[in-house]
Amino acid sequence: MGGEEVGEEIGEEAGSRRAAYRYLGICVLTMMISKSNLLIVAFLQVTLLGPTSAADSKSDECGLASVYSTHSEATASAEDTQPENFTAAHRSLPFGTLVHVDNQKNGRSAIVRITDRGPFTSGRIIDLSQVAARELRISGLTQVCLNILSISEN
């Protein structure tokens, strides 16, 4: 191997290394941007969904939540109840209303969309889909508080 060939090989290796570092830098920068965006989204959720004063922290309704059956069935809004959708039944809220549900026992929360009427058992205020119940870690009847986020105009 001549000196010229060794120099070319070292130059190629240095170029490859620079390209690898550049790629790694781009990946790290992309991760930082992604984490930054995630933090911004989390901040906006806390800011927009969280109470801004003691007066705002009052819930719209509190009571017992129950869980929908595990199979799909038609609802009063003509949508099928799907266990994997964050949906719920409420006696009076308009269909499409978004409700923030807080589990009072463990502090977990979820946002559900009203698609059905019910529950029709005394003392209960909302029936939750399977996935919403899992998110809230509800297996039976649980004390919850509801906050209306938006009411559908339909």
Secondary structure, DSSP 8 states (H G I E B T S, - for coil): --HHHHHHHHHHHHHHHHHHHHHHHHHHHHHHHHHHHHHHHHHHHHHHHS-SSTGGG--SEEEEEEE--SS--B-TTS-B--TTS-EEE-SSS-TT-EEEEEETTT--EEEEEEEE----STTEEEEE-HHHHHHHT-SS-EEEEEEEEE----
